[in-house]
């Protein structure tokens, strides 16, 4: 029997997340202040006060979700479990929690990641949509026909697709005809985990050149391999790889079962990962660390 901490990705944000923690807990306050210092600006003003349009910008939301998640973890003073994992940007949060990347470097990397993703594709040229109610093999076949990529394999019956808007639009119509219960565009300011993000992947190779990665203190389950990676160079390569490839969350959850993980705690805003894990397996007890 083992346990894991899981950390959410983009889409979990809400204006005001972590504000009460900031007021009432010294460890949380120090975390948010350190992220502000790392970025050279008051990101906390946007996190706590909005507007939502500014918080949702990729360059802001990525370090914001990470900061909130780490603040919650440090306020709770929980001992590290045997395993950690994260969804998309949550992989960075998991590595920060496990001591593999410093908080300052994690904030800077996620700001660089957000900027790179936003500038890789002109505003309005890309699109990311969630597909509900279709088997992933059918989604993959239609994506291949339409020059679109699978961005997230989240859980059975929930797949996210991404790419150039005109191609995603074509794929969306085909997916509806194939029986998808719903195909819904997501409110993201840039397409994610797809080939059009190759310029962003190149930018992240440069960003990682001046960052030191340590062996994680907890075993880190990678979305790239759906297995544990602990070598610092392999970790860096996996984080760059995820810019242009699928987040294999469903398979990662199944690997958690194979590893004997029986308890998962979601740490961060929202409860998206709790739902995805529960829809993938009934062999992991999931709980949410409340604010």
Residue pairs with C-beta under 8 A, 6 or more apart in sequence:
1 260
1 262
1 263
2 81
2 82
2 83
2 259
2 260
2 261
2 262
2 263
3 81
3 82
3 83
3 261
3 262
3 263
3 264
3 265
4 81
4 82
4 83
4 84
4 85
4 221
4 256
4 261
4 263
4 264
4 265
5 73
5 78
5 80
5 81
5 83
5 84
5 85
5 94
5 97
5 218
5 264
5 265
5 267
6 84
6 85
6 86
6 87
6 90
6 94
6 264
6 265
6 266
6 267
6 273
6 277
7 66
7 69
7 84
7 85
7 86
7 87
7 90
7 91
7 93
7 94
7 97
7 266
7 267
7 268
7 273
8 65
8 69
8 86
8 87
8 90
8 266
8 268
8 269
8 270
8 272
8 273
9 65
9 86
9 87
9 88
9 89
9 90
9 247
9 272
10 58
10 61
10 62
10 65
10 88
10 89
10 188
10 192
11 186
11 188
11 270
11 272
12 65
12 268
12 269
12 270
12 272
13 55
13 56
13 61
13 64
13 65
13 269
13 270
14 269
14 270
15 47
15 48
15 49
15 50
15 51
15 52
15 55
16 47
16 48
16 49
16 50
17 47
17 64
17 68
17 269
17 291
18 28
18 32
18 47
18 48
18 67
18 68
18 71
18 72
18 269
18 291
19 47
19 48
20 291
21 28
21 29
21 71
21 72
21 75
21 291
22 28
22 29
22 32
22 44
22 48
22 71
23 29
25 71
25 75
27 71
27 74
27 75
27 77
28 71
28 72
28 74
28 75
30 74
31 67
31 70
31 71
31 74
31 103
32 44
32 47
32 67
32 71
33 44
34 103
34 104
34 107
35 43
35 44
35 63
35 66
35 67
35 103
35 107
36 42
36 43
36 44
37 104
38 103
38 104
38 105
38 107
38 108
39 63
39 107
39 108
39 111
43 60
43 63
43 64
43 67
44 67
46 54
46 55
46 60
46 64
47 55
47 64
47 67
47 68
54 60
55 61
55 64
56 187
56 188
56 189
57 114
57 118
57 189
58 114
58 115
58 117
58 118
58 188
58 189
58 190
59 111
59 114
59 115
59 118
60 114
61 114
62 89
62 110
62 111
62 113
62 114
63 106
63 107
63 110
63 111
63 114
65 89
65 90
65 93
65 268
65 269
66 89
66 90
66 92
66 93
66 96
66 106
66 107
66 110
67 107
68 268
68 269
69 90
69 93
69 97
69 267
69 268
69 269
70 93
70 96
70 97
70 103
70 106
72 267
72 268
72 289
72 291
73 97
73 267
73 289
76 267
76 289
78 265
78 289
80 97
80 98
80 217
80 218
81 218
81 265
82 218
82 219
82 261
83 218
83 219
83 220
83 221
83 228
83 256
83 259
83 261
84 94
84 95
84 97
84 98
84 216
84 218
84 219
84 220
84 221
85 91
85 94
85 220
85 221
85 223
85 252
85 256
86 92
86 93
86 94
86 95
86 223
87 152
87 223
87 247
87 249
87 272
87 273
87 276
88 152
88 192
88 193
88 223
88 242
88 247
89 110
89 113
90 268
90 273
91 220
91 222
91 223
91 238
91 239
91 242
92 101
92 106
92 109
92 110
92 113
92 239
93 106
93 268
94 220
95 101
95 106
95 213
95 216
95 220
95 235
96 102
96 103
96 106
97 218
97 267
98 216
98 217
98 218
98 220
99 214
99 216
99 217
100 213
100 214
100 215
100 216
100 217
100 220
100 232
100 235
101 109
101 211
101 213
101 214
102 212
105 211
105 212
108 207
108 211
109 204
109 207
109 208
109 211
112 203
112 204
112 207
113 200
113 204
113 207
113 243
115 203
116 199
116 200
116 203
116 204
116 207
116 243
117 190
117 192
117 197
117 200
117 243
118 189
118 190
119 199
119 200
120 190
120 196
120 197
120 198
120 199
120 200
120 203
121 164
121 190
121 191
121 196
121 197
123 189
124 165
125 164
125 165
126 162
126 163
126 164
126 165
126 168
126 190
126 191
126 194
126 196
127 162
127 163
127 164
127 165
127 168
127 169
127 185
127 191
128 151
128 160
128 161
128 162
128 168
128 185
128 186
128 188
128 191
128 192
129 160
129 161
129 162
129 168
129 172
129 183
129 184
129 185
129 186
130 158
130 159
130 160
130 182
130 183
130 184
130 186
131 139
131 158
131 159
131 160
131 161
131 172
131 175
131 180
131 182
131 183
132 157
132 158
132 180
132 181
132 182
132 183
132 184
133 157
133 179
133 180
133 181
133 182
134 157
134 159
134 175
134 178
134 179
134 180
134 181
135 157
136 150
136 153
136 159
136 250
138 175
138 178
138 179
139 150
139 159
139 161
139 175
140 150
142 148
142 171
142 174
142 175
142 178
143 149
143 150
143 161
143 171
145 171
145 174
146 163
146 167
146 168
146 170
146 171
146 174
147 163
147 164
147 167
148 161
148 162
148 163
148 167
148 168
148 170
148 171
148 194
149 161
149 162
149 163
149 193
149 194
149 195
149 244
149 245
149 246
150 159
150 160
150 161
150 162
150 246
151 160
151 161
151 162
151 191
151 192
151 193
151 194
151 246
151 247
152 159
152 160
152 192
152 193
152 246
152 247
152 249
153 159
153 246
153 247
153 248
153 249
153 250
153 251
154 160
154 247
154 249
154 250
154 276
155 249
155 250
155 253
155 275
155 276
155 277
155 279
155 280
156 250
156 279
156 280
157 279
158 276
158 279
160 186
160 192
160 193
161 168
161 171
161 172
161 175
162 168
162 191
162 192
162 193
162 194
163 171
163 191
163 194
163 195
163 196
164 191
164 196
168 191
172 183
175 183
176 183
190 197
191 197
193 242
193 243
193 244
193 245
193 246
193 247
194 244
195 244
197 243
197 244
198 243
198 244
200 243
200 244
201 240
201 241
201 243
201 244
204 239
204 240
204 243
205 240
208 236
208 239
208 240
211 236
212 232
213 232
213 233
213 235
213 236
214 232
215 230
215 231
215 232
216 230
216 235
219 228
219 230
220 228
220 229
220 230
220 235
221 227
221 228
221 252
221 255
221 256
221 259
222 228
222 229
222 235
222 238
222 252
223 238
223 242
223 247
223 248
223 249
223 252
224 238
224 241
224 242
224 245
224 248
225 238
226 248
226 251
226 252
226 254
226 255
227 255
228 259
229 235
229 238
249 273
249 276
250 276
250 280
253 276
253 277
253 280
253 281
253 284
254 280
254 281
256 264
256 277
256 281
256 284
257 281
257 283
257 284
261 284
262 283
262 284
262 285
263 284
263 285
263 286
263 287
264 273
264 274
264 277
264 284
264 285
264 286
264 287
265 286
265 287
265 288
265 289
266 273
266 274
266 286
266 287
266 288
266 289
267 289
271 288
273 286
274 286
274 287
274 288
277 284
277 286
278 286
